[in-house]
């Protein structure tokens, strides 16, 4: 869709000129067009829900080849181990507690009656942490994003409160696409390659690509299912297409391949029913699953705390101010007053499930082995002798991206020193 082609009439004219050359006389030769020497681009690629151990299932030859020829590590996600908080942590270098994207579903007291969901594009929810494409665009570097959470937002802008609620101001990538799961993986890879076929003056130097099928299969069938394995294989084939396409274009690329979190098995046999823990008249649930966030009904705080904060099996609850420090979570205004975290593999639901279920989920302790995320770096900028430290966290990816693009990173939670040795001097 981004290709340019010569009009048919021009091609016919070129042929006619050659045919009219006098017999025995060679047509006037045209000068050979020099092959463009392309500078490396940076491509940040997310495979949602891809657990690092999926690489060992024998279905990901392209990813394994990139890992073998580059640097591969298990990366700790930020807490909570949910999709939007972690995608935003990767591209801003800020943990959810600082970035404001504290959950997939959240509320803000300054916006009564509103609720953030994964479809929300009002800049108000996003403006507290600057993403890498905005950092780059401010520096004059063209960027393009395919579906990265938050990349459709006019960052720094303002959405009117009255209909038609137009957005004024803000910065988006030079090219971006709204997420739609019906856009096939083929089309997503083709979109990146088409962007890189552009003339140099409108060609992006930083691009993102996003695949959701591994996460979907993990949720529906569980991380140990054949469906999750086939989804991993399908994405690996697309990465093979991307690599082949880059080679055909003569386009060197620094690939940073990540996932946002892992996946663990869940079951209707491992459920904590919140209405069995406390009186539903005392609380309102904002979000539930591997963790639950709650607000007390006005005047019911003492009654709720008396039941909720007791020690109990398979779940621990805290006031938000008392969430253990290692989670780096609990100060932002969008985190509800009470927070409960289930044991890995257990989930919290409003009530006892009405029918059996099984599948997968994420959102548990960020140190749980099942929640760890994928990290692969491959390209001319990387020193393959480097090995990240065991506590390498996804907030450290933003400073790496800034260094690859040659821009000054915005100060945040990420530590530039953690991955400094990954980039060749």
C-alpha positions in Angstrom: 0.0 0.0 0.0 3.0 2.3 0.3 4.7 1.2 -3.0 5.2 3.6 -5.9 5.2 2.3 -9.5 5.9 3.8 -12.9 2.8 4.5 -15.1 2.4 2.0 -17.8 2.8 4.7 -20.5 6.3 5.4 -19.3 7.3 1.8 -19.5 5.9 1.7 -23.1 7.8 4.9 -24.0 11.1 3.4 -22.7 10.6 0.3 -24.9 9.7 2.4 -28.0 12.9 4.5 -27.7 15.0 1.3 -27.6 13.2 -0.1 -30.6 13.8 3.1 -32.7 17.6 2.9 -32.4 19.3 2.6 -35.9 20.2 -1.0 -36.9 23.6 -1.9 -35.9 23.8 0.9 -33.4 23.5 0.1 -29.7 20.8 2.0 -27.9 22.1 4.8 -25.7 22.9 3.3 -22.4 21.4 4.6 -19.2 23.6 5.2 -16.2 23.3 2.4 -13.6 21.4 3.5 -10.5 23.6 3.1 -7.5 22.5 0.7 -4.9 21.3 2.7 -1.8 23.5 2.2 1.2 20.8 2.0 3.9 21.5 2.9 7.5 20.2 0.5 10.1 16.7 1.0 11.4 15.4 -0.1 14.9 12.4 -2.4 15.0 10.8 -3.1 18.4 8.7 -6.2 18.1 6.3 -7.5 20.8 4.9 -11.1 21.0 2.2 -10.7 23.6 2.2 -13.5 26.2 5.3 -15.3 24.8 7.0 -17.1 27.7 10.8 -17.5 27.2 10.6 -21.3 27.6 8.4 -21.4 24.4 11.7 -21.1 22.6 12.5 -24.7 23.7 9.4 -26.3 22.1 11.2 -26.9 18.8 8.8 -24.6 16.8 10.7 -21.3 16.7 13.7 -21.7 14.4 13.8 -18.1 13.4 13.6 -16.7 16.9 16.2 -19.3 18.1 18.5 -18.2 15.2 18.2 -14.6 16.2 18.9 -15.5 19.8 22.0 -17.6 18.8 23.3 -14.8 16.6 22.5 -12.1 19.1 21.6 -11.8 22.8 18.7 -13.6 24.5 17.6 -13.3 28.1 14.6 -13.8 30.4 13.3 -10.3 31.2 11.3 -9.5 34.4 8.1 -7.6 33.7 6.8 -4.8 35.7 4.0 -5.3 38.2 1.2 -5.9 37.6 2.0 -8.4 34.9 -0.7 -7.1 32.6 -0.6 -6.2 28.9 -1.0 -2.4 28.8 1.0 -1.6 32.0 4.0 -3.6 30.6 3.9 -2.4 27.0 3.8 1.1 28.3 6.7 0.4 30.7 8.8 -0.9 27.8 8.4 2.2 25.7 8.5 4.8 28.5 11.0 3.3 31.0 8.6 4.0 33.8 6.9 1.4 36.0 3.1 1.5 36.1 3.1 3.2 39.5 4.8 6.2 37.8 3.5 6.0 34.2 -0.2 6.1 35.3 -1.1 3.0 33.2 -1.5 1.0 36.4 -3.9 -1.7 35.0 -5.8 -2.8 31.9 -8.9 -1.4 33.6 -8.7 1.5 36.0 -10.5 4.6 37.3 -9.4 8.1 38.3 -11.1 10.2 40.9 -10.7 13.3 38.8 -12.8 11.6 36.1 -15.9 10.4 38.0 -18.0 8.0 36.0 -15.2 7.2 33.5 -13.2 4.0 33.3 -10.0 3.3 31.4 -10.1 0.2 29.2 -7.8 -1.1 26.5 -9.7 0.9 23.9 -9.2 4.3 25.7 -7.3 6.8 23.6 -7.9 10.0 25.6 -4.4 11.4 26.2 -5.4 12.2 29.8 -4.8 8.6 30.8 -1.4 8.4 29.0 0.3 11.8 29.4 2.3 11.0 32.5 5.1 9.1 30.8 6.7 10.0 27.4 7.0 7.0 24.9 10.1 6.5 22.8 8.4 7.5 19.5 7.6 10.9 21.0 11.2 11.3 22.2 12.3 10.4 18.7 9.8 12.6 16.9 10.8 15.5 19.0 14.4 14.9 17.9 13.4 14.9 14.2 13.5 11.1 13.8 10.6 9.6 11.9 8.7 6.7 13.6 6.0 4.3 12.6 4.0 2.0 14.8 1.8 -1.0 14.1 -0.5 -1.6 17.0 1.7 -0.9 20.0 -0.6 -0.1 23.0 -0.8 3.6 23.3 0.8 4.4 19.9 -2.6 5.7 18.6 -2.7 8.3 21.3 -2.0 12.0 20.6 0.5 12.0 23.5 0.5 15.3 25.4 -2.8 16.4 23.8 -6.1 17.2 25.3 -9.5 15.7 24.5 -12.5 18.0 24.7 -15.1 17.1 27.3 -18.0 18.0 25.0 -19.1 16.1 21.9 -17.5 15.5 19.4 -14.7 15.4 21.9 -12.0 16.4 19.5 -8.3 16.1 20.5 -6.1 19.1 20.2 -2.3 19.1 20.4 -0.2 16.1 21.1 2.3 14.0 19.2 1.8 10.7 17.5 4.2 8.6 15.4 4.5 9.9 11.8 2.8 6.7 10.8 0.5 4.6 13.0 -2.2 2.1 12.7 -5.2 1.5 15.0 -5.2 -2.0 16.5 -7.6 -4.5 14.9 -7.1 -8.2 15.6 -8.6 -9.0 12.2 -5.6 -7.5 10.4 -3.6 -10.7 9.7 -0.1 -11.4 10.7 0.9 -11.3 7.0 -0.6 -7.9 6.6 1.3 -6.6 9.7 4.6 -7.8 8.4 3.8 -6.5 4.9 3.0 -3.1 6.5 6.4 -2.8 8.1 8.2 -3.8 4.9 6.1 -1.4 2.8 7.1 1.4 5.1 10.7 0.5 4.6 10.3 0.6 0.8 9.6 4.3 1.0 12.0 7.0 -0.2 14.6 7.8 2.4 13.1 11.2 3.3 9.8 9.6 4.5 11.2 6.3 5.6 10.9 5.6 9.4 14.0 4.9 11.4 12.1 3.4 14.3 9.2 1.0 13.9 7.1 -1.3 16.1 5.3 -4.5 15.3 2.9 -6.4 17.5 1.5 -10.0 17.5 -1.3 -11.0 19.8 -2.0 -14.7 18.8 0.3 -16.3 21.4 -1.4 -14.5 24.2 -4.9 -15.3 22.9 -4.1 -19.0 22.6 -2.5 -19.0 26.0 -5.7 -17.5 27.5 -8.1 -19.8 25.7 -6.2 -23.1 26.1 -3.4 -22.6 28.5 0.3 -22.1 28.1 1.0 -25.9 27.9 -1.5 -26.5 25.1 -0.8 -27.5 21.5 -2.7 -24.3 20.5 -0.2 -22.1 22.3 2.7 -24.0 20.7 1.2 -23.6 17.2 0.6 -19.9 17.8 4.3 -19.5 18.8 5.2 -21.4 15.6 2.9 -19.1 13.5 4.6 -15.9 14.9 8.0 -17.4 14.3 7.1 -17.9 10.6 6.1 -14.3 10.4 9.4 -13.2 11.9 11.1 -15.4 9.2 9.1 -13.4 6.6 10.2 -10.1 8.1 13.9 -11.2 8.1 13.7 -12.3 4.5 11.9 -9.1 3.5 14.6 -7.0 5.2 17.3 -8.9 3.4 15.6 -8.4 0.0 15.5 -4.7 0.7 19.1 -4.6 1.7 17.8 -3.0 5.0 20.0 -3.6 8.0 18.0 -3.6 11.2 18.5 -3.7 15.0 15.8 -6.0 16.2 14.6 -5.8 19.8 12.1 -8.6 20.3 10.2 -8.7 23.6 7.1 -10.0 25.3 5.1 -8.1 27.9 4.7 -11.0 30.3 4.4 -14.8 30.5 1.4 -17.0 31.1 0.3 -19.5 33.8 -2.4 -22.1 33.9 -5.6 -21.3 35.7 -8.6 -23.5 36.6 -12.1 -23.2 38.1 -10.7 -25.5 40.8 -8.4 -22.7 42.0 -10.7 -19.8 42.7 -10.9 -17.4 45.6 -14.5 -16.1 45.7 -14.5 -12.6 47.0 -18.0 -12.8 48.3 -16.9 -15.6 50.6 -14.1 -13.4 51.9 -16.0 -10.2 52.7 -19.6 -8.9 52.6 -20.3 -7.6 49.1 -22.2 -4.7 50.7 -18.8 -3.4 52.0 -16.9 -3.1 48.7 -16.8 -2.5 45.0 -14.5 -4.5 42.7 -12.6 -2.5 40.1 -10.7 -5.4 38.6 -10.4 -9.1 39.3 -8.4 -12.1 38.1 -4.9 -13.0 39.3 -5.2 -9.9 41.4 -8.2 -7.9 42.6 -8.4 -4.2 43.3 -11.3 -2.9 45.4 -12.8 0.2 46.9 -14.8 0.2 50.1 -18.3 1.5 50.0 -18.4 4.8 51.9 -18.4 4.3 55.6 -17.7 0.5 55.3 -13.9 0.7 55.5 -13.5 -0.8 58.9 -15.9 -3.6 58.2 -14.1 -4.4 55.0 -10.6 -4.3 56.5 -11.7 -6.6 59.4 -12.4 -9.4 56.9 -10.2 -8.5 53.9 -6.8 -8.0 55.7 -6.8 -11.3 57.6 -4.2 -13.9 56.6 -5.8 -16.5 54.3 -4.6 -19.3 51.9 -3.9 -18.6 48.2 -4.4 -14.8 48.5 -2.9 -11.9 50.3 -4.5 -8.4 50.6 -3.2 -5.0 51.6 -4.1 -1.4 51.9 -2.5 0.2 48.8 0.0 2.0 51.0 1.2 -1.3 52.5 1.8 -3.3 49.3 5.3 -4.7 49.6 8.0 -2.3 48.3 9.4 -4.9 45.9 6.4 -4.5 43.7 7.0 -0.8 43.2 3.3 -0.3 43.2 0.8 1.5 45.4 1.4 5.2 45.3 -0.5 6.3 42.1 -3.9 7.8 42.6 -5.4 5.3 40.1 -4.7 2.3 42.2 -7.7 1.5 44.3 -7.4 1.6 48.1 -7.3 -2.2 48.6 -5.3 -4.7 46.6 -5.3 -8.5 46.7 -2.8 -10.8 44.9 -3.5 -14.5 44.4 -1.0 -17.3 44.5 0.3 -18.0 41.0 -2.3 -20.3 39.3 -5.1 -19.1 41.5 -7.6 -16.4 40.5 -9.9 -14.0 42.4 -13.5 -13.8 41.2 -16.5 -11.9 42.6 -18.2 -15.2 43.3 -17.8 -19.0 42.9 -17.8 -19.8 39.2 -21.0 -21.2 37.8 -19.4 -23.7 35.5 -15.9 -25.3 35.1 -13.2 -23.6 33.1 -9.5 -23.8 32.4 -7.0 -21.8 30.4 -4.3 -19.3 31.1 -3.8 -15.9 32.6 -1.2 -13.4 33.8 -1.1 -10.6 36.3 0.6 -12.5 39.2 3.8 -11.8 41.0 6.4 -10.3 38.6 9.0 -12.7 40.1 7.0 -15.8 39.4 8.8 -18.0 36.8 5.7 -18.3 34.7 5.4 -14.5 34.4 8.8 -13.8 32.9 9.1 -12.2 29.5 11.1 -12.7 26.4 14.0 -10.5 25.3 16.1 -11.0 22.1 18.4 -8.4 20.5 19.9 -9.0 17.1 21.6 -6.6 14.7 24.8 -4.7 13.8 24.6 -2.5 16.9 24.8 -5.3 19.4 27.7 -6.9 21.2 26.8 -10.6 21.3 29.3 -11.2 24.1 27.0 -9.3 26.5 24.7 -11.0 29.0 22.1 -9.0 31.0 22.1 -9.4 34.7 19.6 -11.7 36.3 17.4 -8.9 37.6 17.1 -7.2 34.1 13.7 -5.5 34.0 11.6 -4.3 31.1 11.9 -0.6 32.1 15.5 -0.8 31.0 14.5 -1.3 27.4 13.6 2.4 26.9 17.1 3.8 27.5 18.4 1.1 25.2 16.1 2.2 22.4 17.0 5.8 23.0 20.7 5.0 22.6 20.1 3.0 19.4 18.3 6.1 18.0 20.8 8.5 19.3 18.4 10.6 21.3 18.5 11.7 24.9 16.2 9.6 27.1 13.7 11.2 29.4 14.7 10.5 33.0 12.6 7.7 34.6 12.7 4.4 36.4 14.8 2.7 33.7 18.6 2.4 34.3 20.7 3.1 31.2 23.6 1.2 32.7 21.8 -2.1 32.8 22.0 -2.7 29.0 24.9 -0.3 28.3 27.2 -3.1 27.4 24.8 -4.5 24.9 25.6 -1.8 22.3 28.9 -1.7 20.6 31.1 1.3 21.3 
